[in-house]
Amino acid sequence: MQIVEQNWSWMQKPANALELIEKAGRTCYKSDDRISPGTS
């Protein structure tokens, strides 16, 4: 098991709810480099 230092940051309000869900999910699983237009 790997213990990760906790952190947080303020998120801007996205244009729609799907973008917010995608941003949160990809940040959680460290795949935020795969976010691009049309992926949500």
N, CA, C and O atoms as a Tripos MOL2 file, in Angstrom:
@<TRIPOS>MOLECULE
protein
  160   159    40     0     0
PROTEIN
NO_CHARGES

@<TRIPOS>ATOM
      1 N           0.8500   -1.1670    0.0000 N.3       1 MET1
      2 CA          0.0000    0.0000    0.0000 C.3       1 MET1
      3 C           0.8990    1.2350    0.0000 C.2       1 MET1
      4 O           1.9190    1.2830    0.6870 O.2       1 MET1
      5 N           0.4960    2.2240   -0.7830 N.am      2 GLN2
      6 CA          1.2450    3.4720   -0.8680 C.3       2 GLN2
      7 C           0.4240    4.5710   -0.2050 C.2       2 GLN2
      8 O          -0.7350    4.7850   -0.5590 O.2       2 GLN2
      9 N           1.0220    5.2630    0.7510 N.am      3 ILE3
     10 CA          0.3400    6.3680    1.4210 C.3       3 ILE3
     11 C           0.6810    7.6510    0.6840 C.2       3 ILE3
     12 O           1.8510    7.9700    0.4730 O.2       3 ILE3
     13 N          -0.3600    8.3840    0.2940 N.am      4 VAL4
     14 CA         -0.2040    9.5970   -0.4960 C.3       4 VAL4
     15 C          -0.5190   10.7990    0.3760 C.2       4 VAL4
     16 O          -1.5020   10.7920    1.1160 O.2       4 VAL4
     17 N           0.3020   11.8230    0.2950 N.am      5 GLU5
     18 CA          0.0680   13.0610    1.0320 C.3       5 GLU5
     19 C          -1.2090   13.7160    0.5230 C.2       5 GLU5
     20 O          -1.3720   13.9110   -0.6820 O.2       5 GLU5
     21 N          -2.1090   14.0530    1.4290 N.am      6 GLN6
     22 CA         -3.3590   14.6740    0.9990 C.3       6 GLN6
     23 C          -3.1440   16.1250    0.6010 C.2       6 GLN6
     24 O          -2.2580   16.7970    1.1280 O.2       6 GLN6
     25 N          -3.9560   16.6010   -0.3300 N.am      7 ASN7
     26 CA         -3.9240   18.0040   -0.7300 C.3       7 ASN7
     27 C          -5.2710   18.3730   -1.3240 C.2       7 ASN7
     28 O          -6.1250   17.5070   -1.5170 O.2       7 ASN7
     29 N          -5.4630   19.6270   -1.6090 N.am      8 TRP8
     30 CA         -6.7120   20.1090   -2.1790 C.3       8 TRP8
     31 C          -6.4290   21.3480   -3.0120 C.2       8 TRP8
     32 O          -5.3720   21.9680   -2.8940 O.2       8 TRP8
     33 N          -7.3860   21.6940   -3.8510 N.am      9 SER9
     34 CA         -7.2860   22.9340   -4.6200 C.3       9 SER9
     35 C          -8.6940   23.3870   -4.9860 C.2       9 SER9
     36 O          -9.6110   22.5720   -5.0840 O.2       9 SER9
     37 N          -8.8560   24.6760   -5.1840 N.am     10 TRP10
     38 CA        -10.1420   25.2250   -5.5930 C.3      10 TRP10
     39 C         -10.3610   24.9150   -7.0590 C.2      10 TRP10
     40 O          -9.4350   25.0190   -7.8630 O.2      10 TRP10
     41 N         -11.5870   24.5320   -7.4150 N.am     11 MET11
     42 CA        -11.9130   24.2420   -8.8040 C.3      11 MET11
     43 C         -12.8210   25.3350   -9.3410 C.2      11 MET11
     44 O         -13.7300   25.7940   -8.6490 O.2      11 MET11
     45 N         -12.5720   25.7480  -10.5720 N.am     12 GLN12
     46 CA        -13.4390   26.7140  -11.2290 C.3      12 GLN12
     47 C         -14.7570   26.0360  -11.5870 C.2      12 GLN12
     48 O         -14.7810   24.8340  -11.8520 O.2      12 GLN12
     49 N         -15.8410   26.7840  -11.5990 N.am     13 LYS13
     50 CA        -17.1290   26.2290  -11.9970 C.3      13 LYS13
     51 C         -17.0830   25.9540  -13.5030 C.2      13 LYS13
     52 O         -16.8850   26.8820  -14.2870 O.2      13 LYS13
     53 N         -17.2630   24.6950  -13.9210 N.am     14 PRO14
     54 CA        -17.1880   24.3600  -15.3440 C.3      14 PRO14
     55 C         -18.4490   24.7800  -16.0920 C.2      14 PRO14
     56 O         -19.4450   25.1770  -15.4880 O.2      14 PRO14
     57 N         -18.3870   24.6860  -17.3980 N.am     15 ALA15
     58 CA        -19.5240   25.0650  -18.2420 C.3      15 ALA15
     59 C         -20.7080   24.1220  -18.0300 C.2      15 ALA15
     60 O         -21.8600   24.5460  -18.1230 O.2      15 ALA15
     61 N         -20.4340   22.8520  -17.7490 N.am     16 ASN16
     62 CA        -21.5350   21.9140  -17.4970 C.3      16 ASN16
     63 C         -21.1290   20.8720  -16.4610 C.2      16 ASN16
     64 O         -19.9540   20.7400  -16.1180 O.2      16 ASN16
     65 N         -22.1110   20.1440  -15.9760 N.am     17 ALA17
     66 CA        -21.8840   19.1700  -14.9070 C.3      17 ALA17
     67 C         -20.9930   18.0120  -15.3520 C.2      17 ALA17
     68 O         -20.2250   17.4870  -14.5450 O.2      17 ALA17
     69 N         -21.0810   17.6030  -16.6180 N.am     18 LEU18
     70 CA        -20.2490   16.4910  -17.0900 C.3      18 LEU18
     71 C         -18.7660   16.8250  -17.0100 C.2      18 LEU18
     72 O         -17.9520   15.9570  -16.6960 O.2      18 LEU18
     73 N         -18.4090   18.0690  -17.2900 N.am     19 GLU19
     74 CA        -17.0050   18.4670  -17.1830 C.3      19 GLU19
     75 C         -16.5270   18.3800  -15.7380 C.2      19 GLU19
     76 O         -15.3980   17.9590  -15.4850 O.2      19 GLU19
     77 N         -17.3690   18.7720  -14.7930 N.am     20 LEU20
     78 CA        -17.0140   18.6940  -13.3790 C.3      20 LEU20
     79 C         -16.8040   17.2450  -12.9510 C.2      20 LEU20
     80 O         -15.8400   16.9370  -12.2510 O.2      20 LEU20
     81 N         -17.7000   16.3590  -13.3670 N.am     21 ILE21
     82 CA        -17.5820   14.9410  -13.0200 C.3      21 ILE21
     83 C         -16.3180   14.3430  -13.6310 C.2      21 ILE21
     84 O         -15.6050   13.5910  -12.9670 O.2      21 ILE21
     85 N         -16.0350   14.6720  -14.8950 N.am     22 GLU22
     86 CA        -14.8320   14.1530  -15.5460 C.3      22 GLU22
     87 C         -13.5800   14.6630  -14.8440 C.2      22 GLU22
     88 O         -12.6550   13.8890  -14.5950 O.2      22 GLU22
     89 N         -13.5370   15.9390  -14.5260 N.am     23 LYS23
     90 CA        -12.3670   16.5270  -13.8600 C.3      23 LYS23
     91 C         -12.1150   15.8480  -12.5160 C.2      23 LYS23
     92 O         -10.9760   15.5110  -12.1950 O.2      23 LYS23
     93 N         -13.1700   15.6480  -11.7320 N.am     24 ALA24
     94 CA        -13.0190   15.0080  -10.4220 C.3      24 ALA24
     95 C         -12.5590   13.5580  -10.5600 C.2      24 ALA24
     96 O         -11.6570   13.1230   -9.8440 O.2      24 ALA24
     97 N         -13.1660   12.8170  -11.4680 N.am     25 GLY25
     98 CA        -12.8000   11.4150  -11.6590 C.3      25 GLY25
     99 C         -11.3880   11.2330  -12.1740 C.2      25 GLY25
    100 O         -10.6520   10.3760  -11.6860 O.2      25 GLY25
    101 N         -11.0100   12.0200  -13.1420 N.am     26 ARG26
    102 CA         -9.6630   11.8860  -13.7100 C.3      26 ARG26
    103 C          -8.5930   12.3650  -12.7380 C.2      26 ARG26
    104 O          -7.4840   11.8300  -12.7270 O.2      26 ARG26
    105 N          -8.9090   13.3620  -11.9260 N.am     27 THR27
    106 CA         -7.9560   13.8090  -10.9110 C.3      27 THR27
    107 C          -7.7700   12.7180   -9.8620 C.2      27 THR27
    108 O          -6.6520   12.4600   -9.4170 O.2      27 THR27
    109 N          -8.8600   12.0850   -9.4730 N.am     28 CYS28
    110 CA         -8.8210   11.0110   -8.4780 C.3      28 CYS28
    111 C          -7.9380    9.8550   -8.9510 C.2      28 CYS28
    112 O          -7.1630    9.3020   -8.1700 O.2      28 CYS28
    113 N          -8.0550    9.4950  -10.2230 N.am     29 TYR29
    114 CA         -7.3010    8.3690  -10.7570 C.3      29 TYR29
    115 C          -6.0280    8.7940  -11.4860 C.2      29 TYR29
    116 O          -5.4150    7.9910  -12.1890 O.2      29 TYR29
    117 N          -5.6320   10.0540  -11.3190 N.am     30 LYS30
    118 CA         -4.3940   10.5960  -11.8990 C.3      30 LYS30
    119 C          -4.3110   10.3950  -13.4080 C.2      30 LYS30
    120 O          -3.2420   10.0900  -13.9380 O.2      30 LYS30
    121 N          -5.4480   10.5680  -14.1070 N.am     31 SER31
    122 CA         -5.4370   10.5030  -15.5670 C.3      31 SER31
    123 C          -5.8890   11.8440  -16.1430 C.2      31 SER31
    124 O          -6.4690   11.9020  -17.2280 O.2      31 SER31
    125 N          -5.6130   12.9270  -15.3990 N.am     32 ASP32
    126 CA         -6.0710   14.2410  -15.8410 C.3      32 ASP32
    127 C          -5.3660   14.7160  -17.1030 C.2      32 ASP32
    128 O          -5.8070   15.6910  -17.7100 O.2      32 ASP32
    129 N          -4.2850   14.0600  -17.5180 N.am     33 ASP33
    130 CA         -3.6310   14.4180  -18.7760 C.3      33 ASP33
    131 C          -4.4490   13.9550  -19.9880 C.2      33 ASP33
    132 O          -4.1450   14.3450  -21.1150 O.2      33 ASP33
    133 N          -5.4730   13.1370  -19.7750 N.am     34 ARG34
    134 CA         -6.3130   12.6420  -20.8690 C.3      34 ARG34
    135 C          -7.5510   13.4900  -21.1000 C.2      34 ARG34
    136 O          -8.3630   13.1630  -21.9650 O.2      34 ARG34
    137 N          -7.7160   14.5710  -20.3500 N.am     35 ILE35
    138 CA         -8.8630   15.4550  -20.5440 C.3      35 ILE35
    139 C          -8.6490   16.2580  -21.8180 C.2      35 ILE35
    140 O          -7.6170   16.9070  -21.9850 O.2      35 ILE35
    141 N          -9.6190   16.2130  -22.7080 N.am     36 SER36
    142 CA         -9.5650   16.9950  -23.9380 C.3      36 SER36
    143 C         -10.9870   17.3560  -24.3420 C.2      36 SER36
    144 O         -11.9410   16.7780  -23.8210 O.2      36 SER36
    145 N         -11.1430   18.2950  -25.2520 N.am     37 PRO37
    146 CA        -12.4950   18.6760  -25.6750 C.3      37 PRO37
    147 C         -13.2660   17.4650  -26.2120 C.2      37 PRO37
    148 O         -12.7630   16.7240  -27.0570 O.2      37 PRO37
    149 N         -14.4630   17.2780  -25.7230 N.am     38 GLY38
    150 CA        -15.3030   16.1900  -26.1970 C.3      38 GLY38
    151 C         -15.1730   14.8810  -25.4470 C.2      38 GLY38
    152 O         -15.8430   13.9110  -25.8040 O.2      38 GLY38
    153 N         -14.3290   14.8140  -24.4100 N.am     39 THR39
    154 CA        -14.1860   13.5500  -23.6860 C.3      39 THR39
    155 C         -15.2070   13.3760  -22.5820 C.2      39 THR39
    156 O         -15.3750   12.2650  -22.0800 O.2      39 THR39
    157 N         -15.8960   14.4370  -22.1850 N.am     40 SER40
    158 CA        -16.8880   14.2940  -21.1030 C.3      40 SER40
    159 C         -18.2570   13.9760  -21.6360 C.2      40 SER40
    160 O         -19.2010   13.8250  -20.8610 O.2      40 SER40
@<TRIPOS>BOND
     1     1     2 1
     2     2     3 1
     3     3     4 2
     4     3     5 am
     5     5     6 1
     6     6     7 1
     7     7     8 2
     8     7     9 am
     9     9    10 1
    10    10    11 1
    11    11    12 2
    12    11    13 am
    13    13    14 1
    14    14    15 1
    15    15    16 2
    16    15    17 am
    17    17    18 1
    18    18    19 1
    19    19    20 2
    20    19    21 am
    21    21    22 1
    22    22    23 1
    23    23    24 2
    24    23    25 am
    25    25    26 1
    26    26    27 1
    27    27    28 2
    28    27    29 am
    29    29    30 1
    30    30    31 1
    31    31    32 2
    32    31    33 am
    33    33    34 1
    34    34    35 1
    35    35    36 2
    36    35    37 am
    37    37    38 1
    38    38    39 1
    39    39    40 2
    40    39    41 am
    41    41    42 1
    42    42    43 1
    43    43    44 2
    44    43    45 am
    45    45    46 1
    46    46    47 1
    47    47    48 2
    48    47    49 am
    49    49    50 1
    50    50    51 1
    51    51    52 2
    52    51    53 am
    53    53    54 1
    54    54    55 1
    55    55    56 2
    56    55    57 am
    57    57    58 1
    58    58    59 1
    59    59    60 2
    60    59    61 am
    61    61    62 1
    62    62    63 1
    63    63    64 2
    64    63    65 am
    65    65    66 1
    66    66    67 1
    67    67    68 2
    68    67    69 am
    69    69    70 1
    70    70    71 1
    71    71    72 2
    72    71    73 am
    73    73    74 1
    74    74    75 1
    75    75    76 2
    76    75    77 am
    77    77    78 1
    78    78    79 1
    79    79    80 2
    80    79    81 am
    81    81    82 1
    82    82    83 1
    83    83    84 2
    84    83    85 am
    85    85    86 1
    86    86    87 1
    87    87    88 2
    88    87    89 am
    89    89    90 1
    90    90    91 1
    91    91    92 2
    92    91    93 am
    93    93    94 1
    94    94    95 1
    95    95    96 2
    96    95    97 am
    97    97    98 1
    98    98    99 1
    99    99   100 2
   100    99   101 am
   101   101   102 1
   102   102   103 1
   103   103   104 2
   104   103   105 am
   105   105   106 1
   106   106   107 1
   107   107   108 2
   108   107   109 am
   109   109   110 1
   110   110   111 1
   111   111   112 2
   112   111   113 am
   113   113   114 1
   114   114   115 1
   115   115   116 2
   116   115   117 am
   117   117   118 1
   118   118   119 1
   119   119   120 2
   120   119   121 am
   121   121   122 1
   122   122   123 1
   123   123   124 2
   124   123   125 am
   125   125   126 1
   126   126   127 1
   127   127   128 2
   128   127   129 am
   129   129   130 1
   130   130   131 1
   131   131   132 2
   132   131   133 am
   133   133   134 1
   134   134   135 1
   135   135   136 2
   136   135   137 am
   137   137   138 1
   138   138   139 1
   139   139   140 2
   140   139   141 am
   141   141   142 1
   142   142   143 1
   143   143   144 2
   144   143   145 am
   145   145   146 1
   146   146   147 1
   147   147   148 2
   148   147   149 am
   149   149   150 1
   150   150   151 1
   151   151   152 2
   152   151   153 am
   153   153   154 1
   154   154   155 1
   155   155   156 2
   156   155   157 am
   157   157   158 1
   158   158   159 1
   159   159   160 2
@<TRIPOS>SUBSTRUCTURE
     1 MET1         2 RESIDUE 1 A MET
     2 GLN2         6 RESIDUE 1 A GLN
     3 ILE3        10 RESIDUE 1 A ILE
     4 VAL4        14 RESIDUE 1 A VAL
     5 GLU5        18 RESIDUE 1 A GLU
     6 GLN6        22 RESIDUE 1 A GLN
     7 ASN7        26 RESIDUE 1 A ASN
     8 TRP8        30 RESIDUE 1 A TRP
     9 SER9        34 RESIDUE 1 A SER
    10 TRP10       38 RESIDUE 1 A TRP
    11 MET11       42 RESIDUE 1 A MET
    12 GLN12       46 RESIDUE 1 A GLN
    13 LYS13       50 RESIDUE 1 A LYS
    14 PRO14       54 RESIDUE 1 A PRO
    15 ALA15       58 RESIDUE 1 A ALA
    16 ASN16       62 RESIDUE 1 A ASN
    17 ALA17       66 RESIDUE 1 A ALA
    18 LEU18       70 RESIDUE 1 A LEU
    19 GLU19       74 RESIDUE 1 A GLU
    20 LEU20       78 RESIDUE 1 A LEU
    21 ILE21       82 RESIDUE 1 A ILE
    22 GLU22       86 RESIDUE 1 A GLU
    23 LYS23       90 RESIDUE 1 A LYS
    24 ALA24       94 RESIDUE 1 A ALA
    25 GLY25       98 RESIDUE 1 A GLY
    26 ARG26      102 RESIDUE 1 A ARG
    27 THR27      106 RESIDUE 1 A THR
    28 CYS28      110 RESIDUE 1 A CYS
    29 TYR29      114 RESIDUE 1 A TYR
    30 LYS30      118 RESIDUE 1 A LYS
    31 SER31      122 RESIDUE 1 A SER
    32 ASP32      126 RESIDUE 1 A ASP
    33 ASP33      130 RESIDUE 1 A ASP
    34 ARG34      134 RESIDUE 1 A ARG
    35 ILE35      138 RESIDUE 1 A ILE
    36 SER36      142 RESIDUE 1 A SER
    37 PRO37      146 RESIDUE 1 A PRO
    38 GLY38      150 RESIDUE 1 A GLY
    39 THR39      154 RESIDUE 1 A THR
    40 SER40      158 RESIDUE 1 A SER
